[in-house]
Amino acid sequence: MSSFNHKGNGASLNLIIFFVTFLGLSFSSVAKTYHFVGSSFPLILEENKKGQFHGFGADIAYQVAKKLGVDIKISLYPAKRAMQMMRNGDADVIIGPYKSLERSEFLDYSSFSFYKDPVSFYALKKSKLKWNGKVKSIEHLRIGAIRGWSLGDRFDSKKDNLNINYVGTISQLFTMLELKRVDLVIAHPRAVSRFYEASEVQEKYKKLLPPLIENAGYFGFSKKRDLKEFQKNFEKEYQRLNNSGVFEKQINAIQFVDGLGL
């Protein structure tokens, strides 16, 4: 009888060990899924009709994650909401944010940037307005901007002194300009190219120089989550893939748009 119980107990013990191991592997798998967020950004992060994400930022995230053996989930939100999620620690990584002192309080930026945006003022073609590079020179003007974009610490620190009208899309931005509800709008060539042909932009609008700022886009890792090791491995794997030429096609596509003269 005791021998029977011993075998039964052994079988039960093996069963317990199996379930503990199974559950441990399951929880380990869940722990390796990272939530990436971002906003729709031409050539950087976009979603097609099938709900699939593409663009340079998405490609980096997917390919690096695959090499690291982890899973990722990507979600798109308006820029302001995505940034608020990062501030609250509701997501792990944000794709493509510009740097700012304010954001550095809750984001650890990647050691690399993967694209650059020369951000400029645009005016109507017939406008006689000029931009000398000094924010004070435009304090009397009505300015259109995209909600949630960071335009550099120099501009952001003085925006309370400016008359800025915020909208959600580039299309809305240039519609305001055409209707003369604003005098200037703030945009960059990559965003403009998604809504307008180069010839149309050059016919209707003019870009004022010098650029307001040349922003660089990074990956931002939440400071409210334990991501130091993941960030370190992510950066290392990106550099390895980039050095091997994996992302050459995406880089060339972005450089092509920059060369359109928008």
BALOBA-1460 file (C-alpha; in Angstrom, 3 decimals):
// residues 262
<rec num="1" residu="m" x="0.000" y="0.000" z="0.000"/>
<rec num="2" residu="s" x="2.780" y="2.389" z="0.942"/>
<rec num="3" residu="s" x="4.578" y="1.552" z="-2.308"/>
<rec num="4" residu="f" x="1.421" y="2.456" z="-4.262"/>
<rec num="5" residu="n" x="1.124" y="5.783" z="-2.434"/>
<rec num="6" residu="h" x="4.787" y="6.505" z="-3.097"/>
<rec num="7" residu="k" x="4.296" y="6.016" z="-6.805"/>
<rec num="8" residu="g" x="1.126" y="8.072" z="-6.703"/>
<rec num="9" residu="n" x="2.866" y="10.849" z="-4.841"/>
<rec num="10" residu="g" x="5.738" y="10.730" z="-7.311"/>
<rec num="11" residu="a" x="3.342" y="11.049" z="-10.227"/>
<rec num="12" residu="s" x="1.583" y="13.940" z="-8.505"/>
<rec num="13" residu="l" x="4.906" y="15.636" z="-7.847"/>
<rec num="14" residu="n" x="5.916" y="15.249" z="-11.495"/>
<rec num="15" residu="l" x="2.565" y="16.699" z="-12.542"/>
<rec num="16" residu="i" x="3.034" y="19.699" z="-10.239"/>
<rec num="17" residu="i" x="6.551" y="20.283" z="-11.579"/>
<rec num="18" residu="f" x="5.191" y="20.133" z="-15.150"/>
<rec num="19" residu="f" x="2.502" y="22.737" z="-14.496"/>
<rec num="20" residu="v" x="4.876" y="25.029" z="-12.577"/>
<rec num="21" residu="t" x="7.362" y="24.839" z="-15.453"/>
<rec num="22" residu="f" x="4.602" y="25.420" z="-18.011"/>
<rec num="23" residu="l" x="3.240" y="28.416" z="-16.137"/>
<rec num="24" residu="g" x="6.736" y="29.784" z="-15.653"/>
<rec num="25" residu="l" x="7.402" y="29.612" z="-19.390"/>
<rec num="26" residu="s" x="4.040" y="31.213" z="-20.102"/>
<rec num="27" residu="f" x="4.696" y="34.134" z="-17.756"/>
<rec num="28" residu="s" x="8.206" y="34.489" z="-19.167"/>
<rec num="29" residu="s" x="6.737" y="34.747" z="-22.669"/>
<rec num="30" residu="v" x="4.264" y="37.420" z="-21.574"/>
<rec num="31" residu="a" x="7.053" y="39.400" z="-19.886"/>
<rec num="32" residu="k" x="8.922" y="39.556" z="-23.211"/>
<rec num="33" residu="t" x="6.146" y="41.382" z="-25.071"/>
<rec num="34" residu="y" x="6.850" y="45.109" z="-25.287"/>
<rec num="35" residu="h" x="4.256" y="47.744" z="-26.132"/>
<rec num="36" residu="f" x="5.433" y="50.288" z="-28.728"/>
<rec num="37" residu="v" x="3.296" y="53.357" z="-29.433"/>
<rec num="38" residu="g" x="3.498" y="56.220" z="-31.883"/>
<rec num="39" residu="s" x="1.503" y="58.500" z="-34.135"/>
<rec num="40" residu="s" x="0.998" y="58.234" z="-37.889"/>
<rec num="41" residu="f" x="4.104" y="59.699" z="-39.491"/>
<rec num="42" residu="p" x="4.814" y="59.334" z="-43.246"/>
<rec num="43" residu="l" x="7.593" y="56.831" z="-43.994"/>
<rec num="44" residu="i" x="8.255" y="56.388" z="-40.259"/>
<rec num="45" residu="l" x="5.142" y="54.739" z="-38.824"/>
<rec num="46" residu="e" x="1.921" y="54.049" z="-40.733"/>
<rec num="47" residu="e" x="-0.922" y="51.523" z="-40.706"/>
<rec num="48" residu="n" x="-2.425" y="50.009" z="-43.853"/>
<rec num="49" residu="k" x="-6.031" y="48.916" z="-44.411"/>
<rec num="50" residu="k" x="-5.245" y="45.432" z="-43.112"/>
<rec num="51" residu="g" x="-4.071" y="46.837" z="-39.784"/>
<rec num="52" residu="q" x="-0.408" y="46.122" z="-40.563"/>
<rec num="53" residu="f" x="2.248" y="48.608" z="-39.506"/>
<rec num="54" residu="h" x="5.037" y="49.749" z="-41.795"/>
<rec num="55" residu="g" x="7.576" y="52.537" z="-42.147"/>
<rec num="56" residu="f" x="11.183" y="52.882" z="-41.057"/>
<rec num="57" residu="g" x="10.379" y="53.030" z="-37.336"/>
<rec num="58" residu="a" x="8.132" y="49.974" z="-37.502"/>
<rec num="59" residu="d" x="10.720" y="48.049" z="-39.547"/>
<rec num="60" residu="i" x="13.433" y="48.779" z="-36.985"/>
<rec num="61" residu="a" x="11.190" y="47.716" z="-34.108"/>
<rec num="62" residu="y" x="10.097" y="44.460" z="-35.765"/>
<rec num="63" residu="q" x="13.516" y="43.418" z="-37.021"/>
<rec num="64" residu="v" x="15.366" y="44.218" z="-33.806"/>
<rec num="65" residu="a" x="12.688" y="42.446" z="-31.735"/>
<rec num="66" residu="k" x="12.982" y="39.371" z="-33.956"/>
<rec num="67" residu="k" x="16.747" y="39.250" z="-33.460"/>
<rec num="68" residu="l" x="16.347" y="39.678" z="-29.701"/>
<rec num="69" residu="g" x="13.721" y="36.938" z="-29.520"/>
<rec num="70" residu="v" x="11.003" y="39.141" z="-28.021"/>
<rec num="71" residu="d" x="7.490" y="40.057" z="-29.124"/>
<rec num="72" residu="i" x="6.238" y="43.586" z="-29.642"/>
<rec num="73" residu="k" x="2.824" y="45.162" z="-29.999"/>
<rec num="74" residu="i" x="2.499" y="48.449" z="-31.910"/>
<rec num="75" residu="s" x="-0.392" y="50.874" z="-31.360"/>
<rec num="76" residu="l" x="-1.135" y="54.168" z="-33.120"/>
<rec num="77" residu="y" x="-2.517" y="57.189" z="-31.270"/>
<rec num="78" residu="p" x="-2.648" y="60.946" z="-31.826"/>
<rec num="79" residu="a" x="0.770" y="62.421" z="-30.981"/>
<rec num="80" residu="k" x="-0.342" y="64.113" z="-27.777"/>
<rec num="81" residu="r" x="-2.056" y="60.986" z="-26.431"/>
<rec num="82" residu="a" x="0.890" y="58.722" z="-27.283"/>
<rec num="83" residu="m" x="3.219" y="61.041" z="-25.398"/>
<rec num="84" residu="q" x="0.861" y="61.147" z="-22.419"/>
<rec num="85" residu="m" x="0.871" y="57.354" z="-22.305"/>
<rec num="86" residu="m" x="4.652" y="57.426" z="-22.087"/>
<rec num="87" residu="r" x="4.506" y="60.067" z="-19.368"/>
<rec num="88" residu="n" x="2.140" y="57.837" z="-17.366"/>
<rec num="89" residu="g" x="4.169" y="54.674" z="-17.963"/>
<rec num="90" residu="d" x="1.306" y="53.054" z="-19.913"/>
<rec num="91" residu="a" x="3.605" y="51.883" z="-22.742"/>
<rec num="92" residu="d" x="7.211" y="50.738" z="-23.034"/>
<rec num="93" residu="v" x="8.568" y="52.550" z="-26.084"/>
<rec num="94" residu="i" x="7.491" y="55.407" z="-28.347"/>
<rec num="95" residu="i" x="8.599" y="55.382" z="-31.985"/>
<rec num="96" residu="g" x="10.194" y="58.467" z="-33.502"/>
<rec num="97" residu="p" x="9.856" y="61.260" z="-30.919"/>
<rec num="98" residu="y" x="11.877" y="64.446" z="-31.197"/>
<rec num="99" residu="k" x="13.993" y="65.371" z="-28.193"/>
<rec num="100" residu="s" x="13.026" y="68.045" z="-25.685"/>
<rec num="101" residu="l" x="13.979" y="68.845" z="-22.111"/>
<rec num="102" residu="e" x="10.397" y="68.260" z="-20.966"/>
<rec num="103" residu="r" x="10.226" y="64.805" z="-22.539"/>
<rec num="104" residu="s" x="13.608" y="63.844" z="-21.096"/>
<rec num="105" residu="e" x="11.953" y="63.840" z="-17.677"/>
<rec num="106" residu="f" x="10.041" y="60.654" z="-18.544"/>
<rec num="107" residu="l" x="11.859" y="59.264" z="-21.612"/>
<rec num="108" residu="d" x="15.261" y="57.643" z="-22.054"/>
<rec num="109" residu="y" x="16.198" y="58.343" z="-25.669"/>
<rec num="110" residu="s" x="17.959" y="55.784" z="-27.821"/>
<rec num="111" residu="s" x="21.655" y="56.398" z="-28.401"/>
<rec num="112" residu="f" x="20.896" y="56.717" z="-32.124"/>
<rec num="113" residu="s" x="18.499" y="58.794" z="-34.198"/>
<rec num="114" residu="f" x="17.139" y="57.181" z="-37.350"/>
<rec num="115" residu="y" x="15.773" y="60.150" z="-39.301"/>
<rec num="116" residu="k" x="15.984" y="63.939" z="-39.431"/>
<rec num="117" residu="d" x="13.310" y="66.537" z="-40.208"/>
<rec num="118" residu="p" x="14.171" y="70.098" z="-41.255"/>
<rec num="119" residu="v" x="11.115" y="71.877" z="-39.784"/>
<rec num="120" residu="s" x="10.221" y="75.159" z="-41.475"/>
<rec num="121" residu="f" x="7.606" y="77.872" z="-41.752"/>
<rec num="122" residu="y" x="5.426" y="77.812" z="-44.871"/>
<rec num="123" residu="a" x="3.479" y="80.811" z="-46.189"/>
<rec num="124" residu="l" x="1.235" y="81.457" z="-49.179"/>
<rec num="125" residu="k" x="3.178" y="81.996" z="-52.401"/>
<rec num="126" residu="k" x="2.147" y="85.662" z="-52.677"/>
<rec num="127" residu="s" x="2.861" y="86.436" z="-49.032"/>
<rec num="128" residu="k" x="5.465" y="89.097" z="-48.316"/>
<rec num="129" residu="l" x="6.181" y="87.756" z="-44.841"/>
<rec num="130" residu="k" x="9.792" y="87.130" z="-43.941"/>
<rec num="131" residu="w" x="11.451" y="85.025" z="-41.258"/>
<rec num="132" residu="n" x="14.840" y="86.077" z="-39.888"/>
<rec num="133" residu="g" x="15.346" y="83.173" z="-37.523"/>
<rec num="134" residu="k" x="14.277" y="85.096" z="-34.418"/>
<rec num="135" residu="v" x="11.086" y="84.003" z="-32.664"/>
<rec num="136" residu="k" x="10.371" y="87.580" z="-31.583"/>
<rec num="137" residu="s" x="9.922" y="88.597" z="-35.218"/>
<rec num="138" residu="i" x="6.780" y="86.445" z="-35.561"/>
<rec num="139" residu="e" x="5.054" y="87.249" z="-32.256"/>
<rec num="140" residu="h" x="2.416" y="89.346" z="-34.063"/>
<rec num="141" residu="l" x="1.525" y="86.595" z="-36.552"/>
<rec num="142" residu="r" x="-1.032" y="83.780" z="-36.472"/>
<rec num="143" residu="i" x="0.756" y="80.445" z="-36.663"/>
<rec num="144" residu="g" x="-0.603" y="76.989" z="-37.454"/>
<rec num="145" residu="a" x="1.024" y="73.894" z="-35.932"/>
<rec num="146" residu="i" x="0.387" y="70.183" z="-35.431"/>
<rec num="147" residu="r" x="-0.857" y="69.255" z="-31.980"/>
<rec num="148" residu="g" x="1.724" y="67.226" z="-30.034"/>
<rec num="149" residu="w" x="4.793" y="68.107" z="-32.122"/>
<rec num="150" residu="s" x="7.888" y="69.325" z="-30.277"/>
<rec num="151" residu="l" x="9.576" y="72.160" z="-32.150"/>
<rec num="152" residu="g" x="12.734" y="72.399" z="-30.112"/>
<rec num="153" residu="d" x="13.389" y="73.893" z="-26.700"/>
<rec num="154" residu="r" x="14.112" y="77.365" z="-28.123"/>
<rec num="155" residu="f" x="10.693" y="77.598" z="-29.767"/>
<rec num="156" residu="d" x="8.749" y="75.659" z="-27.119"/>
<rec num="157" residu="s" x="10.024" y="77.945" z="-24.348"/>
<rec num="158" residu="k" x="8.532" y="80.965" z="-26.124"/>
<rec num="159" residu="k" x="5.309" y="79.518" z="-27.514"/>
<rec num="160" residu="d" x="3.227" y="81.119" z="-24.734"/>
<rec num="161" residu="n" x="4.068" y="84.474" z="-26.323"/>
<rec num="162" residu="l" x="2.864" y="83.321" z="-29.739"/>
<rec num="163" residu="n" x="-0.576" y="83.058" z="-31.310"/>
<rec num="164" residu="i" x="-0.592" y="79.362" z="-32.224"/>
<rec num="165" residu="n" x="-3.570" y="77.481" z="-33.652"/>
<rec num="166" residu="y" x="-3.228" y="73.704" z="-33.266"/>
<rec num="167" residu="v" x="-4.765" y="71.094" z="-35.589"/>
<rec num="168" residu="g" x="-4.426" y="67.339" z="-35.983"/>
<rec num="169" residu="t" x="-3.220" y="66.872" z="-39.579"/>
<rec num="170" residu="i" x="-1.075" y="68.464" z="-42.283"/>
<rec num="171" residu="s" x="-4.147" y="68.696" z="-44.524"/>
<rec num="172" residu="q" x="-5.998" y="70.760" z="-41.905"/>
<rec num="173" residu="l" x="-2.891" y="72.874" z="-41.438"/>
<rec num="174" residu="f" x="-2.596" y="73.938" z="-45.077"/>
<rec num="175" residu="t" x="-6.361" y="74.369" z="-45.399"/>
<rec num="176" residu="m" x="-6.146" y="76.982" z="-42.626"/>
<rec num="177" residu="l" x="-3.347" y="78.671" z="-44.528"/>
<rec num="178" residu="e" x="-5.317" y="78.723" z="-47.805"/>
<rec num="179" residu="l" x="-8.339" y="80.195" z="-46.013"/>
<rec num="180" residu="k" x="-6.024" y="82.821" z="-44.475"/>
<rec num="181" residu="r" x="-6.978" y="81.856" z="-40.950"/>
<rec num="182" residu="v" x="-3.257" y="81.744" z="-40.167"/>
<rec num="183" residu="d" x="-0.282" y="83.580" z="-41.625"/>
<rec num="184" residu="l" x="2.274" y="80.798" z="-41.322"/>
<rec num="185" residu="v" x="2.220" y="77.046" z="-40.759"/>
<rec num="186" residu="i" x="4.939" y="74.784" z="-39.375"/>
<rec num="187" residu="a" x="5.741" y="71.564" z="-41.241"/>
<rec num="188" residu="h" x="8.511" y="69.416" z="-42.677"/>
<rec num="189" residu="p" x="8.954" y="67.973" z="-46.209"/>
<rec num="190" residu="r" x="8.182" y="64.345" z="-45.334"/>
<rec num="191" residu="a" x="4.804" y="65.229" z="-43.831"/>
<rec num="192" residu="v" x="3.956" y="67.654" z="-46.639"/>
<rec num="193" residu="s" x="4.825" y="65.072" z="-49.322"/>
<rec num="194" residu="r" x="2.071" y="62.741" z="-48.134"/>
<rec num="195" residu="f" x="-0.650" y="65.282" z="-49.003"/>
<rec num="196" residu="y" x="0.814" y="67.345" z="-51.834"/>
<rec num="197" residu="e" x="2.919" y="66.892" z="-54.960"/>
<rec num="198" residu="a" x="6.145" y="68.904" z="-55.066"/>
<rec num="199" residu="s" x="4.851" y="70.983" z="-58.016"/>
<rec num="200" residu="e" x="1.638" y="71.839" z="-56.115"/>
<rec num="201" residu="v" x="3.563" y="72.975" z="-53.046"/>
<rec num="202" residu="q" x="5.922" y="75.122" z="-55.117"/>
<rec num="203" residu="e" x="2.979" y="76.670" z="-56.991"/>
<rec num="204" residu="k" x="0.837" y="77.555" z="-53.940"/>
<rec num="205" residu="y" x="3.249" y="77.960" z="-51.046"/>
<rec num="206" residu="k" x="6.761" y="78.987" z="-50.177"/>
<rec num="207" residu="k" x="9.085" y="77.716" z="-47.502"/>
<rec num="208" residu="l" x="10.718" y="80.388" z="-45.393"/>
<rec num="209" residu="l" x="14.391" y="79.997" z="-44.579"/>
<rec num="210" residu="p" x="16.282" y="79.409" z="-42.390"/>
<rec num="211" residu="p" x="14.591" y="76.262" z="-41.023"/>
<rec num="212" residu="l" x="13.050" y="76.672" z="-37.586"/>
<rec num="213" residu="i" x="14.950" y="73.592" z="-36.429"/>
<rec num="214" residu="e" x="16.272" y="70.290" z="-37.728"/>
<rec num="215" residu="n" x="14.663" y="67.707" z="-35.494"/>
<rec num="216" residu="a" x="16.010" y="64.183" z="-35.145"/>
<rec num="217" residu="g" x="13.757" y="61.209" z="-34.407"/>
<rec num="218" residu="y" x="14.634" y="58.598" z="-31.774"/>
<rec num="219" residu="f" x="13.109" y="55.710" z="-29.876"/>
<rec num="220" residu="g" x="11.981" y="56.786" z="-26.411"/>
<rec num="221" residu="f" x="11.986" y="54.245" z="-23.568"/>
<rec num="222" residu="s" x="9.748" y="54.759" z="-20.550"/>
<rec num="223" residu="k" x="11.591" y="55.705" z="-17.370"/>
<rec num="224" residu="k" x="8.712" y="54.269" z="-15.352"/>
<rec num="225" residu="r" x="9.455" y="50.739" z="-16.560"/>
<rec num="226" residu="d" x="12.495" y="48.532" z="-16.040"/>
<rec num="227" residu="l" x="13.881" y="48.757" z="-19.573"/>
<rec num="228" residu="k" x="17.599" y="49.490" z="-19.155"/>
<rec num="229" residu="e" x="18.714" y="46.030" z="-20.280"/>
<rec num="230" residu="f" x="16.181" y="45.913" z="-23.117"/>
<rec num="231" residu="q" x="17.237" y="49.375" z="-24.324"/>
<rec num="232" residu="k" x="20.900" y="48.389" z="-24.248"/>
<rec num="233" residu="n" x="20.242" y="45.235" z="-26.283"/>
<rec num="234" residu="f" x="17.892" y="47.102" z="-28.656"/>
<rec num="235" residu="e" x="20.538" y="49.737" z="-29.417"/>
<rec num="236" residu="k" x="23.275" y="47.148" z="-29.919"/>
<rec num="237" residu="e" x="21.178" y="45.076" z="-32.323"/>
<rec num="238" residu="y" x="20.057" y="48.158" z="-34.274"/>
<rec num="239" residu="q" x="23.664" y="49.209" z="-34.829"/>
<rec num="240" residu="r" x="24.559" y="45.719" z="-36.021"/>
<rec num="241" residu="l" x="21.650" y="45.616" z="-38.485"/>
<rec num="242" residu="n" x="22.275" y="49.163" z="-39.681"/>
<rec num="243" residu="n" x="25.958" y="48.483" z="-40.284"/>
<rec num="244" residu="s" x="25.014" y="45.448" z="-42.381"/>
<rec num="245" residu="g" x="22.937" y="47.632" z="-44.733"/>
<rec num="246" residu="v" x="19.547" y="46.147" z="-43.804"/>
<rec num="247" residu="f" x="17.879" y="49.573" z="-43.626"/>
<rec num="248" residu="e" x="19.445" y="51.105" z="-46.745"/>
<rec num="249" residu="k" x="16.164" y="51.088" z="-48.707"/>
<rec num="250" residu="q" x="14.277" y="52.996" z="-45.983"/>
<rec num="251" residu="i" x="17.078" y="55.528" z="-45.566"/>
<rec num="252" residu="n" x="17.148" y="56.194" z="-49.326"/>
<rec num="253" residu="a" x="13.359" y="56.702" z="-49.391"/>
<rec num="254" residu="i" x="13.559" y="59.385" z="-46.703"/>
<rec num="255" residu="q" x="16.507" y="61.103" z="-48.386"/>
<rec num="256" residu="f" x="14.583" y="61.126" z="-51.685"/>
<rec num="257" residu="v" x="11.703" y="63.062" z="-50.107"/>
<rec num="258" residu="d" x="14.152" y="65.505" z="-48.490"/>
<rec num="259" residu="g" x="15.561" y="66.184" z="-51.947"/>
<rec num="260" residu="l" x="12.220" y="67.140" z="-53.544"/>
<rec num="261" residu="g" x="12.542" y="70.758" z="-52.439"/>
<rec num="262" residu="l" x="9.249" y="70.770" z="-50.541"/>
